[in-house]
Amino acid sequence: MASNPSDPSLRSFIEVAPNSDFPIQNLPFGVFSTESSPNKRVGVAIGDFVLDLAELEARGSLTPAGDARVFDCASINPYMTLGPKVWLQTRARISELLRSNVATLRDDKSLRAAALVPREKATLHLPIEVMGFTDFYSSREHASNVGKMFRPHGEPLMPNWLHMPIGYNGRASTVVVSGTPARRPNGQTKPPQANAPIQGASRRLDFELEMGVVVGQPNQIGTPVSMAQAQEMIFGFVLLNDWSARDIQPWEQPPLGPFQAKAFATSISPWVVTREALAPFLVDGPQQEPMPLPYLSRKGPQNYDISLEVGLRVGGAETIISRTNFKYMYWSSAQQLAHHAFCGCAMRVGDLLGSGTISGPDKHERGSLLELSWNGAEPLTLEDGAQRTFLEDGDTLTLRGHAQGDGYRIGFGECSGTILPPVPPPR
């Protein structure tokens, strides 16, 4: 019997389509409920089903914490606290239970009926209790495009950009699960020719195609972490859309950075794909010049070959407006986490780190409408003939991503949200 849960030859007794995001080599963690059992609990996706880990735990088939219960919970945070060794053991045990040549679950009709829930009957919830949210700015192509737009006669990159991952602290309270609508935000803007700002709803609403890192292990306040420790602290990854109001941001940003333009909503996919499931897809990132300082020095591959796409649905038709790859990121997730903790910042189980907008070298690989429409100067023409420079009310934006293996794919499902009209500001 193959012992490696990522072995391409593994097959489940559950039928899984070749293009499914959720083969036995993936087993991403999420939180779900059903109409018949409305309590939130932890499950993993396998094909078109959710495997109820709380049910397996209750029956003694899965005991990562001994007698304690970590899956009959509304988030995966209690499970993540158990650490990387338990993560590996648990993934191996779940993989074993789902294999086509293992009878334990396959031949137990009662257990299968209780533990395997059709995904169409499951309501998916926010998979983690988000303790803190930090968003980075780590794509050289994205940062360069923004620099060319707003500093056309200067250097595209700011002087510090090649020396450290640039980031800012966002709002954990407005991180929402895929499918949750995003309401157009109100804010202050200052039109170019106006003498004073005005209040009102954003007219230049945008998306940002990102990956989110889920931190699964803490560090003590005052204690930096090494690059190797940072990598071990990462539990997994989600798709992330950091909705952005491009007209609110320029006026509010100096001198302390983004605030309300980013704080109104951040969407993530409901499934957390583990670091172990993505390990076969590690690749070298772009060459870093100048060499980073020693605490950010890479000792091996840290980027991931994950294909990403963005679909924009207007009315009934969806147009794929961007295709890119996570491998392009200049600063890796481990470097972001090591930099975050270098000052002694205490990272907590459930912290979420946004990669920053992911853009590639070609126009179709840009990860925001700001870039795709070049700040509104080049409107996009969609499948039905409609044009967009920024998002309008009723538009639905969907992120998708997967890593392609030998006969299988490790996918994330979807991260989607529909734009709702703004709430009128109070008088």
N, C-alpha and C positions, 0 to 999 in steps of 0.2 A: 504494500500500500504506500503510495506517495505521501510523504510527510510534509512537504512544502505546500501551504495553502495557495500559493501563486503558481503552482505547476500548471502549464497550459494543457496538460493531458487530463486533468481532473474533470469529471462530469458529475452533475447532480442527478438524483432520481426525479427531480422536478425539471420538466422540459423548459429549456431556456433558448430563445431564438438567438441566432448568431449575431444579430445586431442589437441585442438587448444590452442595456447599460449595466445589468445586474447579474452576471454569471457567478458561479461559485468562487471564482478567483477574486471577486470584489468584496461582497459582504459588508456594505456600508451601514453605519449605525444611524438610526433616526428615532423619533418619538411619534407614536400614533395612538389613535383611539378608534372605536367603532360604535355604531349606533346601539348595538346590543351590549357593549361594554365600554361606557364612555370615559372610564378612567384612563389617563395618559400613562403609557408604559413604553419601554424601549424595545425596538425590533431591528432586524436587519433585512435588507431587500435581497430577494433571490428570485430571478425571473419576474413573473407577474404576481408574486406573493410577498407578504411580509411574514417573517418568522418571528413569532412572539417570544422574546427572550424571557419575559417575566413569567410566562407559562412554563417554560423549560426550567427556570430557576425554582419555581414553586414545586415542581415535581422531582427536583433533585437531579435533573439531567445536565444542568449547567450551574456550577457553583464557584464563580470567580472569587467571591468574598467569603467562602465557607458558609457559615450559617446566616450571615447577614444578607439582606436583599438590596441589590443595586440596580435591578432592571425594572422593578415595580415602582418607577419614579417618573416624574414629568420632565426629566432631562437626563442626558448621559453624563453629567458632571460627577455624580457619585461613583460611577464606573471608572471614569478617567482618573480619579484620585488613586486608584489601585496601582497605577504605574505601568511602564513599558513591558516588564516581564509578564505581568498578568494579561496585558493586552495581547501579547503573542500567544500565550497559552489558550486564551479564550477564543481567539480567531481560529486557532488550530482545532479546537474542540467543536466549534460551530461548523467548520468545514467538514470535519469527520461525520457529524450527524447528518449532513446534507448529501453525502456522497452516494453515488449510485450503487456501490458495492458494500454499503454498511446498512444493516437491517434495523438498527435501533429505532430510528424514526420512520424509515421507509415502510416497515411492515407493521407498525403499531397504528392501526386505524384510529383509535381513540385519541392518541397523542397528536397524530397528524391533523385531525379535525379541530383540535383545540389550539394547536400552535401555528398552523399555517392559515393566514388570513389573505384572501384575494385583495390585491392592492387597490382595486377599484372600490372596495368596501371600507377602506381605511382612510381616516382623516389624518393628514400629516401635520405635525406641529413644529414649532421652533425646536430644533434638536438639542440646543444647549441653553443653559442659563448664562447669558452674556454678562460677564463680570466687568469687562471694560472693552472698548473698541478703539483701535488705533489704525489710521489709514496712512499708507505710505505712497510714495511718488517715485517708483523705481524702474519704470520703463524709459530707457534713453530715447527711444523713438518718440514716445508721447511727450516727454519733457522738452525735447528739441522742437517738436511741432508747436507746442504752446509758446515756447520762447520765440520762435520765428514769427508767430502771429502777433504777439504783444510787445516784442522788442525787435522789430524788423532790422534795425540798424546796429544791434548789439549782439553779443554772444548768445546763442540759443540757451546754453546751460548756465545757471548761476555758479559762482566760483566754488561753492561747497559741494555741488551735486556729485562730482566724481570721487569724493572722499568719504561720503557716508550716506546711508539710506535716509532720505528726508521724509519726515512724517509729522502728523499732528494727532492730537487726541480728539476722537469723535464722541458720539453719543451712543452708549449701549442701550439706552431706553427706547430708541426708535429702530433697532434692528428687528426686522420682521421676516417671517417665513414666506417662501414663494407662494404666489396666489393672493397675497394681501395687497389690496389696491394702494397706490401711492397718490396722496392728495397734493395737488399743486400748492406750493408754499407761498405765503405772503412774506414780504420783506421790504427793506429799503433799497431803492435803486437811484442812481443819479445819471440821467441821460446826458450824453456828451456836451450838449449846448446849454444845459440847465445850470442855474446858479445855486440851486439847493436840491436836496434829495426829495423824492416822493415816496409814498407808501402804496403798496398794491401787490397783486399776484405776479409771480415770475412769468415772464413771457418767453424766456429762453431756457426751457427745462430740458435736461439732458440725462443720459445714462453714463455709467462708467463700467466697462467690462473688467472685472477683477476676479481674482481667486482670494478666498479667505482662509487663513490659517487658524485652526482651533488649537489653543494651548491646553495641553493635558496634564502638565506638571508645573508646580510653582518653583520659585526661588525665594530665598530669604531677602528681605529688604536690606539694602546696603551691600549685597553680594552679587558681583557680575557673574556671568556664565560664559564658558568657553563655547567655541563654535560646535564642538562635539556635543556638549551638554544642550545647547540650543536645539540641535537636530533631534535629540532624544526627548525633549520637552514637547515636541509637536505630536499631537494625536492624529490629526488628519486635516482634510481640506474640503471646502465647499465652494460653489460658485457664489459670487458676490457682485451685486449691482449697487454702487454708491451713487444714488440719484443726486443730481447736482443742478443748482439754479445758477446759470452762467451770468445772468445780469445782476443778481444779488451779490455774488462773490467779489467782483472787482472793487466795489464800493466799500465793502465791509472788511476786506482782507488786510490792508495795511493798518497797523504794523504787526499784528499777532497771528494772522492766518485765517483760514476758513472758519466760519461759525454757522450762521443760520442757513447759508447756501447748501450745507451738507447735513444739517442736523435733523431734517424733517423725516427722512426715511432711508434705510439701507436694507436691501433685500438679500436673503441668502437661500440657497437650495436646502431642501429638507433632509438630505442624506449627507452624512459626513463620511467621505471616503478616507480610509485609514492610510497612514504613511506606509505601512507594510504593503498594502495592495498596490501602491504606486511605486514601490521600490524598483521593480523591473524597468521603469521608464525614466530613471535618473539619467541626466545628460549634463555635459559641461555647459556652463553658461557662457555669455560673451566674454572675451578677454577684457580684463580690467586694467586700465592704464590711466593714471598712475596706479601702482600697486597699493591696495588698501593697507591701512595700519595693521599691525600684527593681530589685534583682537578680532579683526574682520577677515583674516587670511583664510582662503578656501583650501582644504586639504584633499578634495576629491569632487566628483560631480554632485551638484546641489540643485540644479534646475530640473524641471520635469517636462517631458515631451507630451503635452496635453493639447489636443486640437480644440479650438473654441470657435463658436459662431454666435451671431446675434441676429435674431429675427424681429422684425417690426411689423405688427399686424394693424392694418388700418381697415376698418370694416371687416370683411370676411377674408381678405387676402393677406398672406404673410410674405414679406420680402426679406431675404437674407441680406443684411446690409454690411456685414463684416465677417471675415474668417481670419483667425490669427492663431497664435500658439503661445503657451505659457513659457516655453523655453527661451523666448527672447528677453526675458527680464534681466536687467543689468545687475540688480541686487537680488540675491536669493532670499527665500523665506528665512533660512537659518541666519543669514547675515542681518536681516531686519530684527529678528528676535534677540540676537547677541548684542546688537547696537542698542535696542530698547532697554536691555538690562544692564548695560555697561556702566551707567551712572549709579547703579544700585537700585533701580526701579524694581519693585516687587511685582512679578508676573503671577497671575492667579489661574487656577484651573477654571476654564471657561472664558478666558480672554480671547478676543477675536482680533486678528491682524489682517487688514486689507492690503493686498499686494500693491495697490495703485493700478491705474488704468493700464491695460495690456495692449500695446500697439506693436506692429511689426514694421518692416522697412517699406512695404508697398501700401498704396492708398487703400486697397480693399482690406488691409489688416489693421486699420485704425480702430481703436476701441472706444470711441465717443463720437457723438454727432458734432461736437465742437471741431474735431479734426476732419470727420468725413465731409462736413459741409464747409470746412475752412472758415469757421466763425460766421456762418450764414451766407458767405459769398458764393458758394457752389451748392445749390439745392440738390437733394437726392430725388430722383424720380423712382417711384415705387411700382410694383407689379400692376396695380390698377390705374396707373397714370397720375396718381396723387404725388405731390411734392412735399418734402419736409426739409427744414433746416434745423428745427428743434421739435420736441414732442408737443402734441396737441392733446386736449382732453379726449378721452376715449381710446387713445392709442394703447396697444399692449406690446410691451417689450419683453422678449424672452432670451435668456442666455442658455446655451447648451455647451457641453464639453465632454470629451472622452480621450483616453489613452488607448491606442490600438495595439493589442497583443497578437500572438500567433493563434488565430482562430477564435479570439474572444476580444472583448473591449471592456475597459474599466471606465464606467460612465458616472455621471453625477445627477442624472435626471434633468429637470428644468428648474430655472430660476426666473419667474415671470412676475409681472405686475402691470396693472392697468391704471392709467392716469385718470384721476377724478378731478372735477372742478374744485377751485379753492373754497374754503369757508370764508364768508365775508368777515373782515376784521371788526373787532368790537368798536363801538363808538364811545 
